[in-house]
Amino acid sequence: MKFAIIGTILTVAIFSPAPFANRAHSADIYPANCGTTANHVVMVRGVIGYWPNADHLADCIMEQGMSLSIHSPLAAMRNADAIANFVNTHESCPRLNIVAYSLGCDAAIQLCHSLNEYGVTVDRLILIETTFCKAPIPENVRYCVNLYEERGFRDHFPAFRGVPQRASCPSTTLVNKELSTTDLPERRVTHFNIASKEATHEFVLKQLETCIR
């Protein structure tokens, strides 16, 4: 599955326009803006770094007192050992949370599988418009919420869709949230702008709030 995702990333990267600029290069670590909590958030961007308005969400996460690192899909899969080492060697950061968008969601799931081999637990896995469903959410994920929108015929094309996910173990709490079942606005929402919406950012932040209580 890992090689299939890598192949997809490279194929899309060749034919895709340049992404919106983002704050971070792969694996840059940003400390919390205020206070100290036992939480670290890994953000995984879409193909070739695409995630418009990601800086706003990153700032909001750090304002909640969480440290943050931002990765491309390929870097997320390759940096599993470094992420595991960061979590295991920082006593102030025992909880790991992952927020991902589009093809970054598929990379994030693969990252979770790799982290499972290192004995690292993922407290929250928040997925926005996962494009594939090649592997289930692994058992080391405690809670996963997957936000997606059903778009009829366009769901046949991975570049335009989000899909529900499945968990490999009943100990993982998995919540598939189709857009029409949430309070998020449906009008003018596409696969390419859903992660940039302020309402989506508020949804993500609400999911993370339980980690700092």
C-alpha positions as CSV (number, residue, x, y, z in Angstrom):
1,M,0.0,0.0,0.0
2,K,2.9,2.4,0.9
3,F,4.3,2.1,-2.7
4,A,0.8,2.7,-4.2
5,I,0.5,5.9,-2.2
6,I,4.0,7.0,-3.2
7,G,3.3,6.3,-6.8
8,T,0.1,8.3,-6.7
9,I,1.8,11.2,-5.0
10,L,4.5,11.3,-7.7
11,T,2.1,11.0,-10.5
12,V,-0.2,13.8,-9.2
13,A,2.9,16.0,-8.4
14,I,4.1,15.8,-12.0
15,F,0.8,17.0,-13.5
16,S,-0.4,19.4,-10.7
17,P,0.0,23.1,-10.5
18,A,2.2,24.6,-7.7
19,P,0.5,24.5,-4.3
20,F,-0.4,27.4,-2.1
21,A,2.6,28.5,0.1
22,N,2.6,27.1,3.6
23,R,4.4,28.1,6.7
24,A,6.7,25.1,7.1
25,H,9.0,22.8,5.3
26,S,8.7,19.1,6.1
27,A,9.1,18.2,9.8
28,D,9.7,21.7,11.1
29,I,8.8,21.8,14.8
30,Y,6.9,24.8,16.2
31,P,6.4,25.2,19.9
32,A,3.1,26.1,21.5
33,N,2.3,29.8,21.5
34,C,1.1,29.7,25.1
35,G,1.3,27.4,28.1
36,T,2.5,23.8,28.1
37,T,0.4,20.8,27.4
38,A,1.3,17.2,26.9
39,N,0.3,17.2,23.3
40,H,2.0,17.3,19.9
41,V,0.1,17.7,16.6
42,V,1.4,16.4,13.3
43,M,-0.2,18.1,10.3
44,V,0.1,16.2,7.0
45,R,-0.6,18.3,3.9
46,G,-2.0,17.2,0.6
47,V,-0.1,16.3,-2.5
48,I,3.0,18.5,-3.1
49,G,2.1,20.4,0.0
50,Y,-1.3,21.6,-1.1
51,W,-3.4,22.9,1.9
52,P,-4.6,26.4,1.4
53,N,-5.0,28.4,4.6
54,A,-3.1,25.8,6.6
55,D,-1.2,28.5,8.4
56,H,-4.4,29.7,10.1
57,L,-5.2,26.3,11.5
58,A,-1.5,25.8,12.6
59,D,-1.6,29.1,14.5
60,C,-4.9,28.2,16.2
61,I,-3.5,24.8,17.2
62,M,-0.4,26.4,18.8
63,E,-2.6,29.0,20.5
64,Q,-4.3,26.0,22.2
65,G,-0.9,25.2,23.8
66,M,0.1,22.3,21.5
67,S,3.4,21.9,19.8
68,L,3.2,21.3,16.0
69,S,5.1,19.8,13.1
70,I,4.1,20.0,9.4
71,H,4.9,17.3,6.9
72,S,4.3,16.6,3.2
73,P,2.8,13.1,2.5
74,L,6.1,11.5,1.6
75,A,7.9,13.1,4.5
76,A,5.2,11.9,6.9
77,M,5.7,8.3,5.9
78,R,9.5,8.6,5.9
79,N,9.7,10.4,9.2
80,A,7.8,7.8,11.3
81,D,11.0,6.9,13.2
82,A,11.8,10.6,14.0
83,I,8.2,11.2,15.1
84,A,8.3,8.2,17.3
85,N,11.6,9.3,18.8
86,F,10.2,12.8,19.5
87,V,7.2,11.4,21.3
88,N,9.2,8.8,23.3
89,T,11.9,11.2,24.4
90,H,9.8,14.2,25.3
91,E,8.1,13.5,28.7
92,S,6.1,16.8,28.3
93,C,4.6,15.5,25.0
94,P,3.2,11.9,25.6
95,R,0.1,12.4,23.5
96,L,0.4,12.4,19.7
97,N,-2.4,13.8,17.4
98,I,-2.5,13.8,13.7
99,V,-4.5,16.1,11.4
100,A,-4.4,15.4,7.7
101,Y,-6.0,16.5,4.4
102,S,-6.7,14.8,1.1
103,L,-3.8,12.5,0.0
104,G,-2.1,13.4,3.2
105,C,-4.8,11.4,5.0
106,D,-3.7,8.2,3.2
107,A,-0.1,9.0,4.2
108,A,-1.2,9.7,7.8
109,I,-2.9,6.3,8.0
110,Q,0.3,4.7,6.7
111,L,2.2,6.7,9.3
112,C,0.0,5.4,12.0
113,H,0.8,1.8,10.9
114,S,4.5,2.6,11.1
115,L,4.1,4.2,14.5
116,N,2.3,1.1,15.7
117,E,5.5,-0.8,15.0
118,Y,7.4,1.6,17.3
119,G,4.7,1.1,20.0
120,V,3.5,4.7,19.7
121,T,-0.2,5.5,20.4
122,V,-2.1,8.1,18.4
123,D,-4.6,9.8,20.6
124,R,-6.5,11.6,17.9
125,L,-6.5,11.1,14.1
126,I,-8.4,13.7,12.3
127,L,-8.9,13.2,8.6
128,I,-10.3,15.7,6.1
129,E,-11.4,14.2,2.7
130,T,-9.4,11.0,2.6
131,T,-9.1,10.1,-1.1
132,F,-8.5,6.4,-0.8
133,C,-9.4,3.6,1.6
134,K,-6.5,1.2,1.0
135,A,-5.8,0.3,4.6
136,P,-7.9,0.3,7.8
137,I,-7.2,2.6,10.7
138,P,-4.7,0.6,12.9
139,E,-5.2,-0.5,16.4
140,N,-2.8,2.1,18.0
141,V,-5.2,4.9,17.1
142,R,-7.6,5.6,20.0
143,Y,-10.0,7.9,18.2
144,C,-10.4,8.8,14.5
145,V,-12.9,11.2,13.0
146,N,-13.1,11.3,9.2
147,L,-14.7,14.3,7.6
148,Y,-15.8,13.8,4.0
149,E,-18.5,14.7,1.5
150,E,-20.3,12.4,-0.9
151,R,-20.4,13.9,-4.4
152,G,-22.2,11.3,-6.5
153,F,-20.5,10.5,-9.8
154,R,-17.4,12.6,-8.9
155,D,-16.6,10.0,-6.2
156,H,-15.3,7.8,-9.0
157,F,-12.3,10.2,-9.3
158,P,-10.0,10.3,-6.3
159,A,-8.9,13.8,-7.0
160,F,-12.4,15.1,-6.3
161,R,-13.7,13.0,-3.5
162,G,-13.6,12.0,0.2
163,V,-14.5,8.5,1.3
164,P,-15.5,6.8,4.6
165,Q,-12.9,4.8,6.5
166,R,-12.8,1.6,8.5
167,A,-11.0,0.5,11.6
168,S,-9.0,-2.7,12.0
169,C,-9.8,-3.1,15.7
170,P,-12.9,-2.5,17.8
171,S,-10.8,-0.7,20.4
172,T,-10.5,2.2,18.0
173,T,-13.4,4.7,18.1
174,L,-14.1,5.6,14.4
175,V,-16.5,8.3,13.5
176,N,-17.2,8.9,9.8
177,K,-18.8,12.3,9.4
178,E,-20.4,13.0,6.1
179,L,-20.6,16.7,5.5
180,S,-24.4,16.8,5.3
181,T,-24.6,15.3,8.8
182,T,-22.6,18.1,10.4
183,D,-23.2,21.8,11.1
184,L,-20.6,22.7,8.5
185,P,-21.9,24.6,5.4
186,E,-22.4,22.5,2.3
187,R,-22.6,25.3,-0.3
188,R,-19.6,26.0,-2.4
189,V,-17.5,23.3,-0.6
190,T,-15.3,21.2,-2.8
191,H,-12.5,18.8,-2.2
192,F,-10.0,21.6,-3.0
193,N,-11.3,24.2,-0.5
194,I,-12.9,22.2,2.4
195,A,-9.7,22.2,4.4
196,S,-9.3,26.0,4.0
197,K,-12.8,26.8,5.5
198,E,-12.9,28.5,8.9
199,A,-15.8,26.2,9.8
200,T,-13.6,23.2,9.1
201,H,-10.8,24.6,11.2
202,E,-13.3,25.1,14.1
203,F,-14.4,21.5,13.7
204,V,-10.7,20.3,13.9
205,L,-10.0,22.5,16.9
206,K,-13.1,21.2,18.7
207,Q,-11.9,17.6,18.1
208,L,-8.5,18.5,19.6
209,E,-10.0,20.3,22.7
210,T,-10.6,17.0,24.4
211,C,-6.9,16.3,24.3
212,I,-6.0,19.3,26.5
213,R,-8.6,18.8,29.2
